[in-house]
């Protein structure tokens, strides 16, 4: 491994300061927060501004904000992101932690499509495949994605739909589904017990992009022989963490 270059490290430290607060800083603020010499900070700020990584705010002399070059780099990074590939990597990490089957899915109309999947290490496990399509109202990922839609869009998508049951536990009543989605919005986690598979329960959490939009959901599926209220709580936390990690990979910076 090569040696870290101090000047480059300090420049990156300065840029990362702009991710906090209102996104503007003065030279004295940078000096105080990084505990660097004033001359060094001035030289680094001048260099970053000359290369358009920072720009001085016209009506606030001495204050800086991120420049256009950082936007260009971020845009190029976003163009290269592959939700399926990133999802597969995070799903693998989550599955290694819990030993259960992990999915990442997206919403298409009123169905979900699984775009990533990592199998459980147990002999008894859920049988599924990436690319599979299921009714959203019967799955934890689907209900999570439906609950994340703006109300007008949700109403349009569900208008006139017939909610077909996959198991005796599937929700088929519109009012019951509306109540379930409201609960999911409040909790931030979706749970389904035997609604898509009579032998499996699942928990799911939302995945957000750089703009904060929910673009996918990550779920953990467990056969009922390994399910309990305590296990549900554990997996809900793990699903939320995994979804959060994937969101960060997609550029999301929120909580």
C-alpha positions in Angstrom: 0.0 0.0 0.0 1.4 3.4 -1.0 2.0 6.4 1.3 -0.8 8.8 1.9 0.0 12.3 0.6 -0.7 14.9 3.4 -1.7 17.7 1.1 -4.3 15.5 -0.7 -5.6 14.2 2.6 -6.1 17.7 3.9 -7.8 18.8 0.7 -10.3 15.9 1.0 -10.8 16.7 4.7 -11.8 20.2 3.7 -14.2 19.0 1.0 -15.9 16.6 3.4 -16.6 19.5 5.8 -19.0 20.8 3.2 -21.2 17.8 3.6 -22.3 19.1 7.0 -24.3 22.1 8.1 -25.6 24.5 5.4 -22.8 23.6 3.0 -20.9 26.9 3.4 -17.6 27.6 5.3 -15.1 30.4 5.8 -11.3 30.0 6.0 -11.3 30.6 9.8 -14.0 27.9 10.3 -12.0 25.4 8.3 -8.8 26.3 10.3 -10.6 25.8 13.6 -12.4 22.6 12.7 -9.3 20.8 11.2 -6.7 22.4 13.5 -4.5 23.3 10.5 -2.3 26.4 10.1 -4.0 29.4 8.6 -1.5 29.6 5.7 -2.0 26.0 4.8 -5.8 26.4 4.8 -5.6 29.5 2.7 -3.4 27.8 0.1 -5.6 24.7 0.0 -8.8 26.7 -0.4 -7.3 28.8 -3.1 -6.2 25.7 -5.0 -9.6 24.0 -4.7 -11.3 27.1 -5.9 -9.0 27.5 -8.8 -9.9 24.0 -9.9 -13.6 24.6 -9.4 -14.0 22.2 -6.5 -15.0 25.1 -4.4 -16.4 28.5 -5.3 -16.6 31.7 -3.3 -20.1 32.9 -2.5 -20.6 36.3 -4.4 -22.6 38.1 -1.7 -20.7 36.6 1.2 -17.0 37.5 0.9 -14.7 34.9 2.4 -17.2 32.1 2.4 -17.0 29.1 0.2 -19.4 26.4 -1.1 -18.8 23.3 -3.3 -18.1 24.1 -6.9 -19.3 22.7 -10.2 -16.5 20.1 -10.4 -17.8 18.2 -7.4 -21.2 18.1 -9.1 -19.7 16.7 -12.3 -17.8 14.0 -10.4 -21.0 13.1 -8.4 -23.0 12.9 -11.6 -20.5 10.6 -13.3 -20.5 8.4 -10.2 -24.3 8.2 -10.3 -24.2 7.3 -14.0 -22.0 4.3 -13.2 -24.1 3.0 -10.4 -25.8 -0.3 -11.0 -28.6 -0.9 -8.5 -28.7 -4.7 -9.1 -24.9 -5.1 -8.7 -24.8 -2.8 -5.6 -27.9 -4.6 -4.2 -26.3 -8.0 -4.7 -23.2 -7.0 -2.8 -25.1 -5.6 0.2 -27.5 -8.6 0.1 -24.5 -10.9 0.4 -23.2 -9.0 3.4 -26.6 -9.1 5.1 -26.9 -12.8 4.4 -23.5 -13.5 5.8 -24.6 -11.8 9.0 -27.9 -13.6 9.5 -27.6 -16.8 7.5 -31.0 -16.2 5.9 -32.3 -15.4 2.4 -31.9 -11.8 1.4 -33.7 -10.1 -1.5 -33.6 -6.6 -3.1 -36.6 -5.7 -5.2 -38.1 -2.8 -7.2 -41.7 -1.9 -7.9 -43.2 -2.1 -11.4 -46.8 -1.1 -11.5 -48.3 -3.2 -8.7 -45.8 -6.0 -8.8 -42.3 -6.4 -7.4 -39.4 -7.7 -9.3 -36.5 -9.2 -7.4 -33.2 -7.8 -8.8 -30.8 -9.4 -6.3 -30.9 -12.5 -4.1 -28.5 -14.3 -1.8 -29.6 -17.7 -0.5 -29.7 -18.8 3.1 -27.0 -21.1 4.4 -29.5 -23.3 6.1 -30.8 -26.6 4.6 -34.4 -25.4 5.1 -34.7 -22.1 3.2 -36.9 -20.1 0.9 -36.9 -21.0 -2.8 -36.9 -18.0 -5.1 -34.8 -16.4 -7.9 -33.7 -13.0 -9.1 -36.0 -11.8 -11.8 -39.1 -13.3 -10.2 -42.2 -11.1 -10.2 -44.8 -11.2 -7.4 -47.9 -9.1 -6.5 -46.6 -6.3 -4.3 -49.5 -6.5 -1.8 -48.4 -10.1 -0.8 -44.8 -9.4 0.0 -42.9 -7.3 2.6 -40.8 -5.6 -0.1 -43.9 -4.9 -2.1 -45.8 -3.4 0.8 -42.7 -1.4 1.8 -42.6 0.1 -1.8 -46.3 0.7 -2.0 -46.2 2.5 1.4 -43.4 4.7 0.1 -45.4 6.0 -2.8 -47.1 9.5 -2.6 -50.7 9.0 -1.8 -52.1 10.2 -5.2 -49.7 7.9 -7.1 -50.6 5.0 -4.8 -54.3 5.6 -5.3 -53.9 5.7 -9.1 -51.9 2.4 -9.1 -54.3 0.6 -6.9 -57.6 1.9 -8.5 -59.7 -0.9 -9.8 -57.1 -3.5 -8.9 -58.2 -7.0 -7.7 -56.0 -8.2 -4.9 -55.4 -11.9 -5.6 -54.4 -14.1 -2.7 -51.2 -16.2 -2.9 -51.9 -17.9 0.4 -54.8 -17.8 3.0 -52.9 -15.1 4.8 -52.7 -12.7 1.8 -54.4 -9.3 2.2 -57.2 -9.0 -0.4 -59.3 -6.3 1.2 -58.4 -2.7 0.1 -59.2 -1.2 3.5 -57.1 -3.8 5.3 -54.2 -3.1 2.8 -54.5 0.7 3.4 -54.3 0.1 7.1 -51.3 -2.1 6.7 -49.5 0.5 4.5 -50.2 3.2 7.0 -48.6 1.1 9.8 -45.6 0.5 7.6 -45.2 4.3 7.0 -45.2 4.8 10.7 -42.8 2.0 11.6 -40.5 2.4 8.6 -40.4 -1.5 8.4 -42.7 -3.9 6.5 -43.4 -7.4 7.9 -45.4 -10.2 6.3 -46.3 -13.5 7.8 -47.1 -16.3 5.3 -48.7 -13.9 2.8 -46.7 -15.0 -0.3 -45.5 -18.4 1.0 -47.3 -20.4 3.6 -44.0 -21.4 5.3 -42.2 -18.1 5.3 -42.2 -14.7 7.0 -40.3 -11.7 5.8 -39.1 -8.2 7.0 -38.2 -5.4 4.6 -36.8 -1.9 4.7 -36.6 1.0 2.2 -33.6 1.8 -0.1 -33.3 5.4 -1.1 -31.3 7.1 -3.8 -29.3 10.4 -3.7 -32.5 12.5 -3.8 -34.1 10.6 -0.9 -36.6 8.7 -3.1 -37.4 5.1 -2.3 -36.2 3.1 -5.3 -36.0 -0.4 -3.9 -36.5 -2.5 -0.7 -34.3 -5.0 1.0 -35.9 -8.0 2.7 -34.9 -11.0 4.8 -37.0 -14.1 4.5 -37.1 -16.8 7.2 -38.9 -20.2 7.3 -41.5 -20.2 10.1 -39.5 -23.0 11.9 -36.9 -20.3 12.7 -39.3 -17.4 13.2 -40.1 -15.7 16.5 -40.9 -12.2 17.8 -37.3 -11.8 19.0 -36.0 -13.0 15.7 -38.3 -10.5 13.9 -36.9 -7.6 15.9 -33.3 -8.7 15.2 -33.9 -9.1 11.5 -35.9 -5.8 11.2 -32.8 -4.0 12.6 -30.5 -5.9 10.2 -32.8 -5.2 7.2 -32.9 -1.5 8.1 -29.1 -1.4 8.4 -28.6 -3.3 5.1 -31.1 -1.0 3.3 -29.3 2.0 4.8 -25.9 0.7 3.6 -27.3 0.2 0.1 -28.8 3.7 0.2 -25.4 5.1 1.0 -23.9 3.3 -1.9 -26.6 5.0 -4.1 -25.6 8.4 -2.8 -28.1 8.9 0.0 -26.9 11.0 2.9 -30.0 11.2 5.1 -30.8 9.2 8.3 
